[in-house]
Every structure is written in structure tokens, then in C-alpha cells.
Amino acid sequence: MHAEFVTVMYHYVREIQNSSYPGIKGLEFEGFQRQLDYLSSRYEIISADQLIACLTGDAADFPDNACLLTFDDGYRDHFDYVLPELVKRNLSACFFPPAKPIEDHTLLDVNAIHYILAVADDVEQLSRDLLDELRTRDFSEAYLTECRDRLSEPSRYDPAEVIFFKRMLQRELPFELRSEITTSLFEKYVGKTEAEFSKGLYMTTDDLKELIREGMYVGSHTYHHFWLNAVDEETQEQEIDRSLQFLSRIGAPTRNWIMCYPYGAYNQETLEILKRKDCLLGFTTHVGNSILDPQRALQLSRFDTNDFPQ
């Protein structure tokens, strides 16, 4: 079957203006409620089970106007705000938590960066602080200039200066160094340790088990939340294996399971690993309708919440 459907991607969903971090980029809870009204009036919200049944041939039919809701990164927002709203509306959705921050109370670099940016008044000063950190580690001016020229390109959601800061700390620098610098800047700007902050940001394993009991699907978002296309094949396989072990511990499916690529990043090696591991579906960050073609089922597109009225 080559069914077509809409998938919506969410991250932070909370009462942002009344929170301790009103500068965080996310979806206000009231906007989420209005968006669910909008989507429910135009689409049939489907579950992961319906999607899997369609692909495996166990479903007699599939809605022409199907819509799947997906929530990335395992935020506590999803338990406090999203789950009660979905249960109240008798809706199901997919949740994709990375394992390490939930089990070890660490903070993903990507989230540390989000909160640094949320509290920083001057992004240019932030970039200067980053460059100063690198100069103390003997990085050459030529290298730093080349990085600025290459990475300072605006994206769909962020200006060039923000993209430069994010890319340097998300993937350009060696993993241990970028984590060290991110931790330093986080403690300077946010004023908390990553360990204490982590416990309030992510769901617990008990929260995830409750999601499953309420009929939600919990799938893989890897272990560390690396850019999979920026690490070698052995590391990719370790990331996926450790995530599957985590899913098994919380009672989530590990047969005909669903993958969600951190940052939407993957390569051919990723796809080959997933095929060997009995993965059925994979979600990217490519923008567009999802086409349920068995030949492309590991490269499904998604829309962002900002692509729909709120």
C-alpha cells in the first residue's frame, strides 16, 4: 500500500509565558489546544498501531485524511501538558525520547543550547564568548573565520548568528570538547548545573510507562541524540542498540518498531542498520506529506507544528 498522510512534529509544549524561561522557542499550550481543534476538524488523527497495520497489510483500510502526531526529545512537557490533553480527547500519538538523559539525568547539548539562547540578551556576545573559549584552546583565527563563513547561514527558523552558535556546538567541534564548552556556557548563562536542570526537563521512566499504559506509542530517538550522519557505523549501531534496550526496559515495542532520527540526520549506513534491526518506519525532518511506501518507509517526511494554525 502507498498511503499518504500528514505527520506533525512537536518539541516543547507548555505555558511558556508563565514559565521561568519565556524566551524558549516552543508552542504555548493554548496554541496546542487550538491546533488540535484545527487538525481534528480536518483530519482523522491516527495511532501508530493503525500506521503499522497499514504497512504490514493487517489493516483493511486507511483514512484518506490521516494525521499522525509525533513528540520528540522526551520532555516533561509531554507528560504534564500533552498526555492529559490527548487522553481527554481520546487521541493517540507517538513519543520519541532519547535514553541517556532520562536514565542518567544528563542534559542533551541541544537542550543546553536552547536554554543558553533563551536567556542570552545578546547572541553576538554569546558567539564571542564561544570564540574566546576556542581561542584559549589554541584554535587558529583562520579556522574560526572559516567556520563563521561556512556555518553562518540562516535556516527556516533561526538567523545566521544563531545557526553558527548551534552548529559549532552541535556537530562542528569534537564531541567531548563541544560538551565541555556547552556545559561551561550553560552554567554561566543559565546559572544551574546540568544535572539538576535535567531532572525537571525530561520525563522519567515511570512517566514513559504511563504513556504506554494510556495507549501512546514510545519509539526510538537513539541513546545520546547524536547526528547519526556525523558518526561512524559502529557508533550508529551502538546508539540504536542501546536505545532498543531502553525501550525494552520500559515495555515499548522492539519488533516492527519506529525510529525518529535526531535532528533528522541519517545516511545509508543508518538505513541498513535499521533494516537489520527489524525497524519498520523512520521519521525525518524533511518537510512534506508522509508517503507510506515500503521502499521509503524509513524516510518519512513530517511537518512542523509551525506549518499549521495555532
VOBA-1610 file (N, C-alpha, C; in pm, whole numbers, padded with zeros to 5 digits, always signed):
BEGIN
Met+00084-00120+00000Met+00000+00000+00000Met+00088+00125+00000His+00050+00225-00080His+00122+00351-00087His+00031+00462-00035Ala-00003+00455+00093Ala-00091+00555+00152Ala-00016+00686+00175Glu-00089+00795+00177Glu-00032+00927+00204Glu-00100+00985+00327Phe-00019+01045+00415Phe-00077+01101+00537Phe+00008+01219+00582Val-00043+01292+00680Val+00024+01409+00736Val+00081+01371+00872Thr+00206+01407+00896Thr+00267+01388+01027Thr+00309+01524+01080Val+00275+01553+01206Val+00310+01680+01269Val+00413+01655+01379Met+00517+01737+01379Met+00628+01722+01473Met+00621+01831+01580Tyr+00632+01789+01706Tyr+00631+01881+01820Tyr+00756+01862+01905His+00795+01970+01975His+00902+01962+02075His+00849+02020+02206Tyr+00888+02141+02242Tyr+00838+02199+02366Tyr+00691+02238+02351Val+00608+02194+02446Val+00466+02234+02453Val+00438+02266+02599Arg+00415+02391+02630Arg+00397+02429+02771Arg+00334+02568+02780Glu+00309+02614+02901Glu+00266+02752+02923Glu+00393+02837+02931Ile+00438+02883+02815Ile+00571+02942+02804Ile+00579+03078+02873Gln+00481+03164+02849Gln+00488+03300+02901Gln+00489+03304+03053Asn+00430+03204+03116Asn+00425+03200+03263Asn+00536+03113+03322Ser+00630+03072+03239Ser+00735+02983+03286Ser+00858+03061+03329Ser+00957+02988+03380Ser+01082+03052+03420Ser+01167+03091+03299Tyr+01133+03037+03181Tyr+01212+03063+03060Tyr+01119+03105+02945Pro+01064+03225+02952Pro+00972+03271+02847Pro+01039+03289+02712Gly+01173+03290+02709Gly+01243+03305+02581Gly+01262+03176+02505Ile+01223+03063+02563Ile+01241+02936+02494Ile+01149+02929+02373Lys+01198+02873+02263Lys+01116+02861+02143Lys+01031+02733+02154Gly+00903+02749+02171Gly+00815+02635+02184Gly+00673+02674+02151Leu+00581+02583+02176Leu+00440+02604+02146Leu+00364+02628+02276Glu+00298+02743+02285Glu+00214+02769+02401Glu+00104+02662+02410Phe+00074+02620+02531Phe-00024+02513+02550Phe-00159+02549+02489Glu-00202+02672+02505Glu-00330+02712+02445Glu-00324+02703+02294Gly-00208+02736+02236Gly-00191+02721+02092Gly-00198+02575+02051Phe-00142+02487+02134Phe-00150+02343+02108Phe-00295+02296+02110Gln-00372+02342+02207Gln-00513+02305+02214Gln-00589+02351+02089Arg-00562+02475+02047Arg-00629+02526+01927Arg-00583+02448+01803Gln-00455+02410+01800Gln-00409+02334+01685Gln-00473+02196+01680Leu-00491+02133+01795Leu-00562+02004+01796Leu-00705+02021+01747Asp-00770+02131+01783Asp-00905+02158+01731Asp-00901+02165+01579Tyr-00802+02238+01527Tyr-00788+02256+01382Tyr-00762+02122+01313Leu-00664+02048+01363Leu-00628+01921+01299Leu-00743+01821+01306Ser-00810+01816+01421Ser-00919+01720+01437Ser-01037+01752+01347Ser-01053+01879+01311Ser-01164+01918+01224Ser-01136+01887+01077Arg-01010+01865+01042Arg-00973+01845+00902Arg-00913+01707+00872Tyr-00867+01640+00975Tyr-00801+01510+00957Tyr-00856+01409+01056Glu-00830+01284+01028Glu-00855+01178+01125Glu-00721+01148+01192Ile-00713+01177+01321Ile-00589+01154+01396Ile-00573+01003+01416Ile-00465+00947+01364Ile-00445+00803+01371Ile-00340+00768+01477Ser-00337+00642+01514Ser-00238+00592+01610Ser-00124+00525+01535Ala-00015+00500+01608Ala+00097+00426+01550Ala+00053+00286+01510Asp-00034+00226+01589Asp-00081+00091+01557Asp-00153+00088+01422Gln-00233+00190+01393Gln-00300+00196+01263Gln-00199+00208+01150Leu-00097+00288+01173Leu+00006+00309+01072Leu+00083+00180+01045Ile+00121+00113+01151Ile+00195-00013+01138Ile+00109-00119+01070Ala-00018-00125+01107Ala-00109-00223+01046Ala-00126-00198+00898Cys-00124-00069+00860Cys-00138-00036+00718Cys-00016-00085+00641Leu+00102-00064+00695Leu+00224-00101+00624Leu+00244-00252+00620Thr+00204-00322+00725Thr+00223-00467+00730Thr+00111-00544+00663Gly+00007-00471+00617Gly-00103-00537+00547Gly-00209-00593+00637Asp-00206-00556+00767Asp-00306-00607+00861Asp-00429-00518+00871Ala-00428-00404+00803Ala-00543-00312+00808Ala-00625-00324+00682Ala-00757-00327+00699Ala-00847-00337+00584Ala-00848-00208+00504Asp-00841-00095+00570Asp-00841+00034+00501Asp-00760+00134+00583Phe-00739+00250+00523Phe-00659+00355+00586Phe-00725+00487+00551Pro-00744+00577+00648Pro-00815+00703+00620Pro-00745+00785+00511Asp-00825+00846+00425Asp-00769+00932+00320Asp-00710+01060+00377Asn-00761+01100+00494Asn-00717+01226+00555Asn-00648+01199+00688Ala-00560+01099+00692Ala-00495+01059+00817Ala-00390+01161+00862Cys-00376+01175+00994Cys-00277+01265+01053Cys-00218+01198+01176Leu-00086+01197+01185Leu-00014+01138+01298Leu+00055+01249+01376Leu+00047+01243+01508Leu+00112+01341+01595Leu+00239+01279+01655Thr+00352+01351+01645Thr+00479+01300+01698Thr+00543+01404+01790Phe+00602+01356+01899Phe+00662+01443+02001Phe+00804+01396+02029Asp+00900+01481+01999Asp+01042+01445+02009Asp+01105+01487+02141Asp+01204+01412+02185Asp+01303+01451+02287Asp+01265+01421+02431Gly+01149+01363+02456Gly+01119+01314+02590Gly+01100+01419+02697Tyr+01047+01536+02660Tyr+01033+01644+02758Tyr+00922+01616+02859Arg+00943+01667+02980Arg+00841+01658+03084Arg+00712+01728+03039Asp+00725+01828+02953Asp+00606+01893+02894Asp+00507+01790+02839His+00561+01687+02778His+00476+01588+02711His+00393+01508+02810Phe+00444+01493+02931Phe+00368+01423+03034Phe+00272+01518+03105Asp+00318+01639+03135Asp+00239+01734+03213Asp+00127+01798+03133Tyr+00153+01828+03006Tyr+00056+01901+02925Tyr-00004+01818+02812Val+00080+01750+02737Val+00033+01682+02616Val-00051+01559+02649Leu-00001+01473+02735Leu-00073+01349+02765Leu-00214+01373+02817Pro-00235+01457+02918Pro-00373+01478+02964Pro-00465+01530+02855Glu-00413+01617+02769Glu-00497+01672+02661Glu-00533+01565+02560Leu-00439+01478+02526Leu-00467+01370+02431Leu-00567+01271+02491Val-00548+01236+02617Val-00639+01141+02682Val-00780+01200+02688Lys-00790+01328+02719Lys-00921+01394+02726Lys-00993+01390+02592Arg-00916+01397+02483Arg-00974+01397+02350Arg-00979+01257+02288Asn-00934+01157+02362Asn-00931+01019+02312Asn-00845+01007+02187Leu-00729+01070+02191Leu-00634+01067+02080Leu-00508+00992+02121Ser-00440+00936+02023Ser-00312+00870+02046Ser-00203+00945+01970Ala-00078+00925+02012Ala+00034+00993+01947Ala+00161+00911+01969Cys+00269+00954+01901Cys+00400+00888+01912Cys+00496+00980+01988Phe+00574+00920+02077Phe+00672+00995+02157Phe+00809+00931+02136Phe+00909+01016+02117Phe+01043+00968+02085Phe+01146+01027+02182Pro+01173+00959+02294Pro+01269+01010+02391Pro+01409+00953+02369Pro+01514+01034+02379Pro+01649+00979+02384Pro+01671+00916+02522Ala+01745+00806+02528Ala+01751+00727+02652Ala+01841+00788+02759Lys+01959+00834+02722Lys+02059+00873+02823Lys+02011+00982+02918Pro+01955+01094+02871Pro+01915+01199+02966Pro+01807+01153+03064Ile+01726+01057+03022Ile+01619+01009+03109Ile+01674+00913+03214Glu+01764+00826+03174Glu+01816+00727+03268Glu+01930+00781+03355Asp+02011+00872+03300Asp+02130+00918+03372Asp+02121+01062+03422His+02007+01129+03398His+01987+01267+03441His+02096+01360+03387Thr+02131+01338+03261Thr+02220+01429+03192Thr+02135+01526+03109Leu+02199+01625+03055Leu+02130+01725+02972Leu+02184+01716+02831Leu+02096+01697+02734Leu+02139+01696+02595Leu+02201+01831+02560Asp+02311+01827+02485Asp+02373+01952+02442Asp+02274+02040+02367Val+02190+01979+02286Val+02094+02058+02208Val+02001+02136+02300Asn+01962+02075+02413Asn+01874+02145+02506Asn+01949+02250+02586Ala+02073+02220+02624Ala+02155+02321+02691Ala+02167+02445+02602Ile+02188+02422+02473Ile+02199+02533+02378Ile+02069+02611+02369His+01956+02540+02367His+01825+02609+02363His+01811+02706+02481Tyr+01847+02661+02600Tyr+01827+02744+02719Tyr+01931+02854+02730Ile+02051+02830+02682Ile+02150+02938+02675Ile+02096+03050+02586Leu+02044+03011+02469Leu+01989+03111+02376Leu+01864+03178+02433Ala+01787+03105+02512Ala+01663+03160+02568Ala+01690+03271+02670Val+01804+03261+02741Val+01831+03362+02844Val+01932+03467+02799Ala+02002+03442+02688Ala+02103+03537+02642Ala+02039+03659+02578Asp+02079+03778+02622Asp+02023+03902+02565Asp+02092+03940+02434Asp+02214+03893+02414Asp+02295+03936+02300Asp+02361+03813+02238Val+02308+03768+02125Val+02361+03647+02061Val+02501+03672+02006Glu+02528+03793+01962Glu+02663+03822+01913Glu+02766+03810+02026Gln+02729+03856+02146Gln+02818+03840+02261Gln+02836+03692+02294Leu+02729+03616+02279Leu+02735+03472+02303Leu+02835+03406+02208Ser+02830+03445+02083Ser+02924+03391+01985Ser+03068+03432+02019Arg+03084+03554+02067Arg+03219+03598+02106Arg+03270+03516+02224Asp+03179+03485+02317Asp+03219+03401+02431Asp+03262+03263+02382Leu+03189+03209+02286Leu+03225+03079+02230Leu+03363+03085+02163Leu+03384+03188+02083Leu+03512+03201+02014Leu+03628+03221+02113Asp+03601+03293+02221Asp+03705+03311+02323Asp+03740+03178+02389Glu+03637+03096+02412Glu+03663+02962+02468Glu+03754+02882+02375Leu+03731+02895+02245Leu+03811+02820+02148Leu+03952+02876+02136Arg+03964+03008+02147Arg+04099+03068+02141Arg+04186+03021+02258Thr+04124+03004+02374Thr+04203+02956+02489Thr+04250+02813+02469Arg+04190+02744+02373Arg+04230+02607+02341Arg+04315+02603+02214Asp+04366+02718+02174Asp+04464+02729+02064Asp+04406+02701+01926Phe+04277+02723+01906Phe+04222+02718+01771Phe+04267+02843+01696Ser+04305+02825+01570Ser+04360+02937+01493Ser+04250+03032+01448Glu+04288+03157+01427Glu+04193+03256+01376Glu+04145+03217+01237Ala+04233+03158+01158Ala+04194+03116+01023Ala+04082+03012+01029Tyr+04096+02917+01122Tyr+03992+02814+01137Tyr+03860+02876+01185Leu+03868+02965+01282Leu+03747+03026+01335Leu+03677+03111+01229Thr+03755+03182+01149Thr+03696+03262+01040Thr+03631+03172+00936Glu+03696+03062+00904Glu+03639+02968+00806Glu+03508+02910+00858Cys+03502+02878+00985Cys+03378+02825+01044Cys+03266+02928+01038Arg+03298+03052+01070Arg+03195+03156+01066Arg+03141+03172+00925Asp+03230+03174+00828Asp+03187+03191+00689Asp+03102+03072+00642Arg+03141+02953+00683Arg+03074+02832+00634Arg+02942+02804+00706Leu+02935+02834+00834Leu+02820+02793+00914Leu+02716+02903+00936Ser+02751+03027+00908Ser+02659+03138+00936Ser+02558+03158+00824Glu+02468+03063+00812Glu+02361+03072+00712Glu+02227+03060+00783Pro+02135+03151+00758Pro+02004+03143+00825Pro+01928+03017+00784Ser+01848+02966+00877Ser+01767+02848+00849Ser+01621+02889+00842Arg+01536+02790+00839Arg+01393+02816+00834Arg+01344+02890+00959Tyr+01412+02870+01072Tyr+01363+02926+01198Tyr+01462+03019+01269Asp+01590+03018+01230Asp+01690+03092+01306Asp+01775+03181+01216Pro+01819+03298+01268Pro+01911+03384+01193Pro+02051+03323+01189Ala+02135+03381+01106Ala+02268+03325+01081Ala+02353+03313+01207Glu+02347+03415+01294Glu+02431+03413+01414Glu+02394+03296+01507Val+02264+03269+01516Val+02218+03158+01600Val+02259+03025+01538Ile+02249+03015+01406Ile+02288+02890+01340Ile+02436+02864+01359Phe+02518+02967+01348Phe+02662+02949+01372Phe+02686+02893+01512Phe+02624+02953+01612Phe+02642+02909+01750Phe+02596+02765+01768Lys+02479+02733+01713Lys+02426+02597+01726Lys+02515+02494+01657Arg+02554+02522+01534Arg+02629+02422+01457Arg+02767+02397+01516Met+02829+02500+01567Met+02960+02481+01629Met+02949+02384+01747Leu+02843+02400+01827Leu+02830+02321+01949Leu+02749+02193+01930Gln+02686+02179+01815Gln+02609+02057+01789Gln+02688+01952+01713Arg+02778+01998+01623Arg+02844+01898+01541Arg+02982+01935+01488Glu+03017+02062+01484Glu+03144+02102+01423Glu+03263+02060+01508Leu+03257+02084+01637Leu+03368+02054+01726Leu+03366+01907+01770Pro+03479+01853+01812Pro+03481+01717+01866Pro+03383+01704+01983Phe+03323+01587+01998Phe+03213+01567+02093Phe+03249+01610+02235Glu+03362+01562+02287Glu+03397+01593+02425Glu+03423+01742+02445Leu+03485+01806+02344Leu+03514+01949+02356Leu+03386+02031+02352Arg+03298+01999+02258Arg+03176+02079+02249Arg+03088+02060+02372Ser+03089+01941+02431Ser+03013+01918+02554Ser+03072+01999+02668Glu+03205+02004+02675Glu+03273+02080+02780Glu+03240+02229+02770Ile+03246+02282+02647Ile+03218+02424+02628Ile+03071+02455+02652Thr+02983+02366+02605Thr+02840+02386+02627Thr+02808+02390+02776Thr+02867+02298+02852Thr+02846+02296+02997Thr+02894+02425+03061Ser+03010+02474+03020Ser+03064+02599+03074Ser+02970+02716+03045Leu+02924+02728+02921Leu+02835+02839+02885Leu+02699+02825+02951Phe+02651+02701+02966Phe+02520+02678+03030Phe+02526+02727+03175Glu+02628+02688+03248Glu+02638+02728+03387Glu+02658+02880+03400Lys+02727+02940+03304Lys+02748+03085+03307Lys+02618+03160+03281Tyr+02542+03118+03180Tyr+02424+03194+03139Tyr+02297+03151+03214Val+02278+03021+03234Val+02155+02972+03298Val+02170+02968+03450Gly+02291+02949+03496Gly+02316+02957+03640Gly+02279+02832+03717Lys+02268+02718+03650Lys+02238+02591+03716Lys+02330+02483+03662Thr+02347+02376+03739Thr+02420+02262+03686Thr+02329+02185+03592Glu+02390+02115+03497Glu+02312+02038+03402Glu+02234+01926+03472Ala+02294+01865+03573Ala+02229+01752+03641Ala+02098+01795+03707Glu+02099+01906+03780Glu+01976+01949+03846Glu+01872+01997+03745Phe+01918+02059+03637Phe+01826+02108+03535Phe+01759+01991+03463Ser+01834+01887+03437Ser+01785+01772+03361Ser+01664+01708+03426Lys+01664+01699+03558Lys+01556+01629+03628Lys+01421+01697+03610Gly+01421+01826+03583Gly+01296+01896+03560Gly+01257+01907+03414Leu+01351+01873+03325Leu+01327+01893+03182Leu+01269+01769+03114Tyr+01314+01651+03156Tyr+01276+01528+03085Tyr+01179+01443+03168Met+01107+01358+03097Met+01025+01259+03163Met+01111+01156+03234Thr+01049+01083+03327Thr+01114+00970+03392Thr+01071+00841+03321Thr+01137+00731+03357Thr+01095+00603+03300Thr+00952+00570+03343Asp+00915+00607+03465Asp+00776+00583+03510Asp+00677+00665+03427Asp+00714+00787+03392Asp+00629+00869+03306Asp+00607+00800+03171Leu+00714+00747+03114Leu+00704+00681+02984Leu+00619+00555+02992Lys+00631+00482+03100Lys+00546+00364+03120Lys+00399+00404+03128Glu+00373+00518+03191Glu+00235+00568+03200Glu+00184+00607+03062Leu+00268+00668+02978Leu+00229+00699+02840Leu+00184+00572+02769Ile+00262+00467+02784Ile+00229+00340+02717Ile+00098+00284+02770Arg+00078+00291+02902Arg-00049+00242+02959Arg-00168+00320+02906Glu-00146+00447+02873Glu-00256+00530+02822Glu-00274+00516+02671Gly-00203+00423+02608Gly-00225+00396+02467Gly-00135+00475+02373Met-00032+00539+02427Met+00061+00614+02342Met+00172+00520+02294Tyr+00234+00558+02183Tyr+00346+00481+02130Tyr+00476+00549+02170Val+00573+00472+02219Val+00705+00524+02251Val+00807+00454+02162Gly+00880+00532+02083Gly+00976+00478+01988Gly+01115+00530+02012Ser+01206+00498+01922Ser+01349+00528+01940Ser+01387+00667+01891His+01469+00733+01975His+01532+00859+01936His+01681+00850+01968Thr+01732+00728+01962Thr+01871+00689+01991Thr+01902+00702+02141Tyr+02028+00684+02174Tyr+02072+00688+02315Tyr+02124+00827+02352His+02225+00876+02279His+02286+01005+02311His+02223+01123+02237His+02146+01097+02129His+02091+01203+02045His+02200+01266+01957Phe+02286+01181+01901Phe+02389+01228+01807Phe+02328+01256+01670Trp+02398+01338+01590Trp+02373+01344+01446Trp+02425+01210+01390Leu+02338+01122+01349Leu+02383+00990+01307Leu+02470+00995+01182Asn+02449+01092+01096Asn+02531+01101+00975Asn+02669+01162+01001Ala+02696+01195+01127Ala+02826+01253+01163Ala+02910+01158+01247Val+02860+01036+01270Val+02937+00937+01346Val+02952+00811+01261Asp+03048+00726+01298Asp+03075+00608+01217Asp+02967+00501+01235Glu+02974+00400+01152Glu+02870+00296+01152Glu+02864+00222+01285Glu+02980+00195+01344Glu+02980+00124+01472Glu+02909+00205+01581Thr+02935+00336+01585Thr+02869+00422+01683Thr+02719+00428+01657Gln+02680+00437+01532Gln+02538+00437+01499Gln+02470+00311+01553Glu+02533+00197+01530Glu+02472+00071+01575Glu+02463+00066+01726Gln+02564+00116+01794Gln+02559+00121+01940Gln+02446+00212+01988Glu+02431+00326+01922Glu+02324+00418+01959Glu+02186+00352+01946Ile+02168+00280+01839Ile+02039+00216+01814Ile+02018+00098+01908Asp+02121+00018+01929Asp+02109-00098+02020Asp+02076-00053+02163Arg+02146+00049+02210Arg+02123+00096+02347Arg+01984+00157+02362Ser+01936+00220+02256Ser+01800+00273+02259Ser+01697+00160+02265Leu+01719+00055+02188Leu+01627-00058+02190Leu+01627-00128+02326Gln+01743-00136+02389Gln+01749-00193+02524Gln+01667-00108+02622Phe+01677+00023+02607Phe+01599+00115+02689Phe+01449+00096+02665Leu+01409+00087+02538Leu+01268+00067+02507Leu+01217-00064+02566Ser+01298-00167+02560Ser+01259-00295+02618Ser+01237-00282+02769Arg+01322-00205+02836Arg+01310-00189+02982Arg+01182-00119+03022Ile+01130-00030+02938Ile+01008+00041+02975Ile+00883-00024+02916Gly+00901-00134+02843Gly+00787-00206+02788Gly+00738-00154+02654Ala+00823-00082+02581Ala+00787-00031+02449Ala+00823-00135+02342Pro+00760-00130+02224Pro+00785-00230+02120Pro+00928-00226+02067Thr+00984-00342+02042Thr+01115-00352+01977Thr+01108-00446+01856Arg+00987-00477+01813Arg+00964-00550+01688Arg+00870-00467+01603Asn+00903-00453+01473Asn+00826-00361+01388Asn+00816-00223+01455Trp+00930-00173+01499Trp+00934-00051+01578Trp+00959+00071+01490Ile+00945+00188+01552Ile+00954+00314+01479Ile+01074+00395+01527Met+01148+00448+01432Met+01267+00530+01458Met+01236+00676+01427Cys+01294+00765+01506Cys+01288+00909+01477Cys+01430+00961+01486Tyr+01485+01010+01374Tyr+01625+01049+01367Tyr+01650+01181+01439Pro+01741+01185+01537Pro+01776+01313+01598Pro+01823+01413+01492Tyr+01770+01533+01498Tyr+01800+01639+01401Tyr+01756+01601+01259Gly+01687+01490+01243Gly+01652+01442+01109Gly+01770+01387+01033Ala+01881+01358+01102Ala+02006+01322+01036Ala+02024+01170+01028Tyr+02058+01122+00909Tyr+02083+00979+00886Tyr+02159+00966+00756Asn+02208+00846+00728Asn+02271+00818+00598Asn+02240+00675+00558Gln+02302+00629+00451Gln+02271+00494+00403Gln+02310+00388+00505Glu+02418+00413+00578Glu+02457+00318+00683Glu+02346+00305+00788Thr+02287+00418+00825Thr+02176+00416+00922Thr+02063+00328+00873Leu+02025+00347+00748Leu+01913+00271+00692Leu+01942+00122+00690Glu+02064+00085+00658Glu+02100-00057+00654Glu+02095-00118+00794Ile+02143-00044+00894Ile+02136-00092+01032Ile+01992-00113+01074Leu+01907-00017+01044Leu+01767-00025+01085Leu+01696-00144+01021Lys+01728-00170+00896Lys+01667-00287+00830Lys+01706-00415+00901Arg+01830-00424+00945Arg+01876-00544+01017Arg+01813-00556+01155Lys+01770-00443+01210Lys+01720-00442+01348Lys+01567-00450+01354Asp+01502-00484+01243Asp+01357-00503+01244Asp+01281-00372+01261Cys+01342-00259+01218Cys+01273-00130+01223Cys+01179-00120+01104Leu+01058-00074+01130Leu+00956-00069+01025Leu+00942+00070+00962Leu+00951+00174+01044Leu+00927+00311+00999Leu+01033+00405+01055Gly+01068+00508+00978Gly+01164+00607+01026Gly+01119+00747+00989Phe+01121+00838+01087Phe+01077+00976+01063Phe+01195+01072+01054Thr+01195+01153+00951Thr+01297+01254+00925Thr+01242+01391+00964Thr+01315+01496+00926Thr+01262+01632+00937Thr+01240+01693+00798His+01244+01610+00694His+01207+01659+00561His+01063+01708+00567Val+01035+01820+00503Val+00902+01880+00512Val+00814+01830+00398Gly+00695+01781+00434Gly+00601+01736+00332Gly+00513+01624+00384Asn+00422+01577+00300Asn+00337+01465+00336Asn+00420+01338+00349Ser+00378+01250+00437Ser+00441+01120+00452Ser+00381+01024+00350Ile+00466+00953+00278Ile+00422+00855+00178Ile+00455+00716+00233Leu+00352+00638+00259Leu+00373+00506+00319Leu+00400+00403+00210Asp+00520+00413+00154Asp+00570+00322+00053Asp+00673+00231+00121Pro+00657+00099+00115Pro+00753+00009+00182Pro+00898+00037+00143Gln+00923+00088+00023Gln+01059+00116-00021Gln+01116+00243+00043Arg+01028+00330+00095Arg+01072+00456+00155Arg+01022+00474+00298Ala+00982+00365+00360Ala+00919+00374+00492Ala+01014+00420+00601Leu+01145+00413+00577Leu+01242+00461+00676Leu+01283+00606+00652Gln+01215+00674+00559Gln+01249+00813+00527Gln+01123+00897+00515Leu+01038+00890+00617Leu+00910+00959+00613Leu+00927+01107+00648Ser+00855+01191+00575Ser+00859+01336+00598Ser+00764+01375+00710Arg+00787+01493+00764Arg+00698+01548+00867Arg+00683+01699+00848Phe+00570+01751+00891Phe+00552+01895+00903Phe+00583+01937+01045Asp+00628+02061+01062Asp+00648+02117+01194Asp+00516+02175+01244Thr+00502+02185+01374Thr+00381+02247+01429Thr+00357+02387+01373Asn+00467+02458+01340Asn+00454+02594+01288Asn+00398+02598+01146Asp+00384+02483+01082Asp+00326+02477+00949Asp+00172+02478+00952Phe+00114+02474+01072Phe-00031+02470+01087Phe-00077+02580+01181Pro-00201+02627+01166Pro-00252+02732+01255Pro-00249+02688+01402Gln-00224+02787+01489Gln-00221+02758+01632Gln-00321+02847+01706
//
